[in-house]
Amino acid sequence: MSGALNALREQVAEQLRQNGLNAVAAMESARAARWREAVTAVSLSRMVCEPGGFKDYLGTRTDPETGREREIYGREAELTLALDVFAPRDAGESVCQAAAERVAETLVCQGAAGLTALEIQTGRVEFLENEGLYRQQIDCRCRGWLVVAPGEAGEMFTDFEVKGRMR
């Protein structure tokens, strides 16, 4: 397997970094305390799959390297990303909230690594006393496809991708 869900988290973190935000794939709040400015931790909190077609058959795709047609199987998936925005105590609540607003704006305008954002919910800023951090959670619900292709011998699946498109 290719670790497609982890790759999605990494791609969303990279997208946020390209938009001038500090972002990493999910981390514990204890590690967030080492940052001197706001940082967003990206994780996957929910995934719901629906059948993609008859027995999950989606059709065929021509392999760009070999030119051979391969059968493609998959399911439509609704993914919910949980993005925790952390800011240190000395930065203040307003820094956490401003970073969270920039994260939400990026997701609304660009989607999440190519997946259309269907819904974005933001929580309230809270102070985590034990960690000395402000935190605001953002949930981003997206829709995409979980796609697999059978191996060369046709007996097993060798790849797994999350695909989607912005409209």
Contacts in CASP RR format, 6 or more apart in sequence:
PFRMAT RR
TARGET T0000
AUTHOR 0000-0000-0000
METHOD contacts of the structure
MODEL  1
MSGALNALREQVAEQLRQNGLNAVAAMESARAARWREAVTAVSLSRMVCE
PGGFKDYLGTRTDPETGREREIYGREAELTLALDVFAPRDAGESVCQAAA
ERVAETLVCQGAAGLTALEIQTGRVEFLENEGLYRQQIDCRCRGWLVVAP
GEAGEMFTDFEVKGRMR
1 159 0 8 1.000
1 160 0 8 1.000
2 159 0 8 1.000
2 160 0 8 1.000
2 161 0 8 1.000
3 160 0 8 1.000
4 146 0 8 1.000
4 160 0 8 1.000
4 161 0 8 1.000
4 162 0 8 1.000
5 44 0 8 1.000
5 47 0 8 1.000
5 162 0 8 1.000
6 25 0 8 1.000
7 162 0 8 1.000
8 44 0 8 1.000
8 79 0 8 1.000
8 112 0 8 1.000
8 113 0 8 1.000
8 115 0 8 1.000
8 162 0 8 1.000
9 25 0 8 1.000
9 26 0 8 1.000
9 42 0 8 1.000
9 43 0 8 1.000
9 44 0 8 1.000
9 81 0 8 1.000
10 25 0 8 1.000
11 113 0 8 1.000
12 23 0 8 1.000
12 42 0 8 1.000
12 81 0 8 1.000
12 83 0 8 1.000
12 112 0 8 1.000
12 113 0 8 1.000
13 23 0 8 1.000
13 24 0 8 1.000
13 25 0 8 1.000
13 40 0 8 1.000
13 42 0 8 1.000
14 23 0 8 1.000
14 113 0 8 1.000
15 106 0 8 1.000
15 110 0 8 1.000
15 112 0 8 1.000
15 113 0 8 1.000
16 22 0 8 1.000
16 23 0 8 1.000
16 40 0 8 1.000
16 42 0 8 1.000
16 103 0 8 1.000
16 106 0 8 1.000
17 23 0 8 1.000
19 102 0 8 1.000
19 106 0 8 1.000
19 110 0 8 1.000
21 38 0 8 1.000
21 40 0 8 1.000
21 99 0 8 1.000
21 102 0 8 1.000
21 103 0 8 1.000
21 106 0 8 1.000
22 35 0 8 1.000
22 37 0 8 1.000
22 38 0 8 1.000
22 39 0 8 1.000
22 40 0 8 1.000
22 99 0 8 1.000
23 39 0 8 1.000
23 40 0 8 1.000
23 41 0 8 1.000
23 42 0 8 1.000
23 103 0 8 1.000
24 39 0 8 1.000
24 40 0 8 1.000
24 41 0 8 1.000
24 42 0 8 1.000
25 41 0 8 1.000
25 42 0 8 1.000
25 43 0 8 1.000
26 41 0 8 1.000
26 42 0 8 1.000
26 43 0 8 1.000
27 41 0 8 1.000
29 84 0 8 1.000
29 86 0 8 1.000
29 128 0 8 1.000
29 131 0 8 1.000
29 133 0 8 1.000
29 135 0 8 1.000
30 131 0 8 1.000
32 39 0 8 1.000
32 41 0 8 1.000
32 86 0 8 1.000
32 131 0 8 1.000
32 133 0 8 1.000
33 88 0 8 1.000
33 131 0 8 1.000
33 132 0 8 1.000
33 133 0 8 1.000
35 86 0 8 1.000
35 88 0 8 1.000
36 88 0 8 1.000
36 91 0 8 1.000
37 87 0 8 1.000
37 88 0 8 1.000
37 91 0 8 1.000
37 95 0 8 1.000
38 85 0 8 1.000
38 86 0 8 1.000
38 87 0 8 1.000
38 91 0 8 1.000
38 95 0 8 1.000
38 96 0 8 1.000
38 98 0 8 1.000
38 99 0 8 1.000
39 85 0 8 1.000
39 86 0 8 1.000
39 87 0 8 1.000
40 83 0 8 1.000
40 84 0 8 1.000
40 85 0 8 1.000
40 86 0 8 1.000
40 99 0 8 1.000
40 103 0 8 1.000
41 83 0 8 1.000
41 84 0 8 1.000
41 86 0 8 1.000
42 81 0 8 1.000
42 82 0 8 1.000
42 83 0 8 1.000
43 81 0 8 1.000
43 82 0 8 1.000
43 83 0 8 1.000
43 84 0 8 1.000
44 79 0 8 1.000
44 80 0 8 1.000
44 81 0 8 1.000
44 82 0 8 1.000
45 80 0 8 1.000
45 81 0 8 1.000
45 82 0 8 1.000
45 139 0 8 1.000
46 78 0 8 1.000
46 79 0 8 1.000
46 80 0 8 1.000
47 77 0 8 1.000
47 78 0 8 1.000
47 79 0 8 1.000
47 80 0 8 1.000
48 77 0 8 1.000
48 78 0 8 1.000
49 75 0 8 1.000
49 76 0 8 1.000
49 77 0 8 1.000
49 78 0 8 1.000
49 146 0 8 1.000
50 75 0 8 1.000
50 76 0 8 1.000
50 77 0 8 1.000
50 78 0 8 1.000
51 75 0 8 1.000
51 76 0 8 1.000
52 58 0 8 1.000
52 74 0 8 1.000
52 75 0 8 1.000
52 76 0 8 1.000
52 145 0 8 1.000
53 74 0 8 1.000
55 73 0 8 1.000
56 73 0 8 1.000
56 74 0 8 1.000
56 75 0 8 1.000
57 71 0 8 1.000
57 72 0 8 1.000
57 73 0 8 1.000
58 72 0 8 1.000
58 73 0 8 1.000
58 74 0 8 1.000
58 145 0 8 1.000
58 147 0 8 1.000
59 71 0 8 1.000
59 72 0 8 1.000
60 69 0 8 1.000
60 70 0 8 1.000
60 71 0 8 1.000
60 72 0 8 1.000
61 69 0 8 1.000
61 70 0 8 1.000
61 72 0 8 1.000
61 149 0 8 1.000
62 68 0 8 1.000
62 69 0 8 1.000
62 70 0 8 1.000
63 69 0 8 1.000
63 70 0 8 1.000
70 149 0 8 1.000
70 150 0 8 1.000
71 149 0 8 1.000
71 150 0 8 1.000
72 147 0 8 1.000
72 148 0 8 1.000
72 149 0 8 1.000
73 147 0 8 1.000
73 148 0 8 1.000
73 149 0 8 1.000
73 150 0 8 1.000
73 157 0 8 1.000
74 145 0 8 1.000
74 146 0 8 1.000
74 147 0 8 1.000
74 148 0 8 1.000
75 145 0 8 1.000
75 146 0 8 1.000
76 143 0 8 1.000
76 144 0 8 1.000
76 145 0 8 1.000
77 143 0 8 1.000
77 144 0 8 1.000
77 145 0 8 1.000
77 146 0 8 1.000
77 162 0 8 1.000
78 118 0 8 1.000
78 141 0 8 1.000
78 142 0 8 1.000
78 143 0 8 1.000
78 144 0 8 1.000
79 115 0 8 1.000
79 141 0 8 1.000
79 142 0 8 1.000
79 143 0 8 1.000
79 144 0 8 1.000
79 162 0 8 1.000
80 139 0 8 1.000
80 140 0 8 1.000
80 141 0 8 1.000
80 142 0 8 1.000
81 112 0 8 1.000
81 139 0 8 1.000
81 140 0 8 1.000
81 142 0 8 1.000
82 137 0 8 1.000
82 138 0 8 1.000
82 139 0 8 1.000
83 103 0 8 1.000
83 107 0 8 1.000
83 137 0 8 1.000
83 138 0 8 1.000
83 139 0 8 1.000
83 140 0 8 1.000
84 135 0 8 1.000
84 136 0 8 1.000
84 137 0 8 1.000
84 138 0 8 1.000
85 96 0 8 1.000
85 99 0 8 1.000
85 100 0 8 1.000
85 103 0 8 1.000
85 135 0 8 1.000
85 136 0 8 1.000
85 137 0 8 1.000
85 138 0 8 1.000
86 96 0 8 1.000
86 133 0 8 1.000
86 134 0 8 1.000
86 135 0 8 1.000
87 93 0 8 1.000
87 95 0 8 1.000
87 96 0 8 1.000
87 99 0 8 1.000
87 133 0 8 1.000
87 134 0 8 1.000
87 135 0 8 1.000
88 132 0 8 1.000
88 133 0 8 1.000
88 134 0 8 1.000
89 127 0 8 1.000
89 132 0 8 1.000
89 133 0 8 1.000
89 134 0 8 1.000
91 134 0 8 1.000
92 134 0 8 1.000
93 125 0 8 1.000
93 127 0 8 1.000
93 134 0 8 1.000
95 134 0 8 1.000
96 125 0 8 1.000
96 134 0 8 1.000
96 135 0 8 1.000
96 136 0 8 1.000
97 125 0 8 1.000
97 136 0 8 1.000
100 122 0 8 1.000
100 125 0 8 1.000
100 136 0 8 1.000
100 138 0 8 1.000
103 138 0 8 1.000
104 120 0 8 1.000
104 122 0 8 1.000
104 138 0 8 1.000
107 117 0 8 1.000
107 120 0 8 1.000
107 138 0 8 1.000
107 140 0 8 1.000
108 117 0 8 1.000
108 120 0 8 1.000
110 166 0 8 1.000
111 117 0 8 1.000
111 140 0 8 1.000
111 142 0 8 1.000
111 166 0 8 1.000
112 140 0 8 1.000
112 142 0 8 1.000
114 164 0 8 1.000
114 165 0 8 1.000
114 166 0 8 1.000
115 142 0 8 1.000
115 143 0 8 1.000
115 144 0 8 1.000
115 162 0 8 1.000
115 164 0 8 1.000
115 166 0 8 1.000
116 142 0 8 1.000
116 143 0 8 1.000
116 144 0 8 1.000
116 164 0 8 1.000
116 165 0 8 1.000
116 166 0 8 1.000
116 167 0 8 1.000
117 140 0 8 1.000
117 141 0 8 1.000
117 142 0 8 1.000
118 141 0 8 1.000
118 142 0 8 1.000
118 143 0 8 1.000
119 139 0 8 1.000
119 140 0 8 1.000
119 141 0 8 1.000
120 138 0 8 1.000
120 139 0 8 1.000
120 140 0 8 1.000
120 141 0 8 1.000
121 138 0 8 1.000
121 139 0 8 1.000
122 136 0 8 1.000
122 137 0 8 1.000
122 138 0 8 1.000
122 139 0 8 1.000
123 136 0 8 1.000
123 137 0 8 1.000
123 138 0 8 1.000
124 136 0 8 1.000
125 134 0 8 1.000
125 135 0 8 1.000
125 136 0 8 1.000
126 134 0 8 1.000
126 135 0 8 1.000
126 136 0 8 1.000
127 133 0 8 1.000
127 134 0 8 1.000
127 135 0 8 1.000
128 134 0 8 1.000
128 135 0 8 1.000
143 164 0 8 1.000
144 162 0 8 1.000
144 163 0 8 1.000
144 164 0 8 1.000
145 162 0 8 1.000
145 163 0 8 1.000
145 164 0 8 1.000
146 160 0 8 1.000
146 161 0 8 1.000
146 162 0 8 1.000
147 160 0 8 1.000
147 161 0 8 1.000
147 162 0 8 1.000
147 163 0 8 1.000
148 157 0 8 1.000
148 158 0 8 1.000
148 159 0 8 1.000
148 160 0 8 1.000
148 161 0 8 1.000
149 157 0 8 1.000
149 158 0 8 1.000
149 159 0 8 1.000
150 156 0 8 1.000
150 157 0 8 1.000
150 158 0 8 1.000
151 157 0 8 1.000
151 158 0 8 1.000
END
